[in-house]
Amino acid sequence: MKPSWEEILKDRLQLYGHRNWLVIADSAYPAQSRAAIETIIADEEQTTVLERTSVILGGCKHIKPNIYTDEELAFVDEEDAPGVSSYRERLGSLLTGSEIRVLPHEEIIAKLDRAGELFRVLVIKTNMRIPYTSVFFELDCGYWNAQGEKRLRAAMKSGGSSPESSKKPALIASP
């Protein structure tokens, strides 16, 4: 029996870490040619897939997502794409409490393409038929943050040590 999109997602997220990407895409999203970009089908409503994906990601302690949406979505008119207004409302309620980065579609695709040069990407295509509705998750480390990384790099650059390192024996002897 073929695994469901949710089973595939759970399997991939066990392997994925920071710098991997996940995309919940509309039905016209193209199959990309880069070998690191895997595309699977979830023949379901996009908001349902987003909701289930958020729950699955919430259970992953090793990663946390940085979320991107297309800037163009705010400008799509209901007359041109019936249902877009209710989709925007539903998307807003689904992503409440998350920091959303809004960029032009081509900028997000460029970031995704660059990531795909070195890291794996999973695209889950839904049956959504409204333009600019794909949601992009750039995975980050779930137990480390930018402030910790900044302090680490500053300590390394200064040649100093952290207050904690002076209390513990060195793990690697100096030459």
C-alpha positions, -999 to +999 in steps of 0.1 A: +000+000+000+013+035-009+021+056+021-001+087+027+014+122+024+013+125+062+033+093+066+058+105+040+060+139+058+066+123+092+093+101+077+111+130+061+109+152+091+128+126+111+156+131+086+153+168+081+170+195+101+178+232+098+181+243+062+157+218+048+124+231+034+088+220+032+063+235+008+025+232+010+017+241-026-013+248-048-022+225-076-004+244-104+030+244-085+055+229-109+075+197-104+110+211-101+139+193-118+165+195-090+171+160-076+169+172-040+134+185-044+108+158-039+072+164-049+043+144-035+005+147-039-021+153-012-054+154-030-069+175-002-078+210+007-047+231+013-059+245+046-065+209+058-030+199+048-016+231+064-034+224+096-022+188+098+013+198+088+014+224+116+004+198+142+031+174+129+057+202+129+046+211+164+055+176+176+091+179+162+114+191+190+145+192+168+132+217+142+110+248+141+098+265+109+103+299+095+072+305+074+070+324+041+040+334+020+038+352-013+034+390-012+012+387-043-015+369-023-026+402-006-033+417-041-052+388-057-088+400-063-118+380-055-132+387-089-101+371-105-098+342-080-131+334-063-125+322-027-093+341-022-107+363+005-120+334+026-086+316+020-067+346+033-089+347+065-085+309+070-047+311+065-045+340+090-063+319+116-042+288+109-009+307+112-019+329+142+010+332+166+036+324+140+059+349+125+052+351+088+077+365+063+060+379+033+082+382+001+076+383-036+070+348-050+102+349-071+123+357-041+110+328-021+115+305-051+151+317-054+157+309-017+142+275-022+162+268-053+195+278-035+186+256-006+179+227-030+215+229-042+227+214-009+196+204+011+165+184+006+131+200+000+097+183+002+068+198-018+033+186-010+009+196-038-027+201-027-059+206-048-059+244-042-068+263-073-061+299-062-028+316-072+000+326-048-013+304-020+017+281-015+031+283+020+069+277+025+085+264+056+123+269+060+133+246+088+155+258+115+170+242+146+144+237+174+169+239+203+192+267+192+185+303+182+200+332+165+210+350+197+229+319+210+246+316+176+256+352+177+271+349+212+289+318+202+304+334+171+314+365+191+331+344+217+350+324+190+360+356+173+373+372+204+392+341+215+374+344+248+354+318+265+319+316+278+313+317+316+302+281+315+333+268+297+356+279+325+337+256+349+341+225+328+371+206+316+380+210+279+368+183+256+397+188+231+432+195+242+450+224+227+481+216+205 
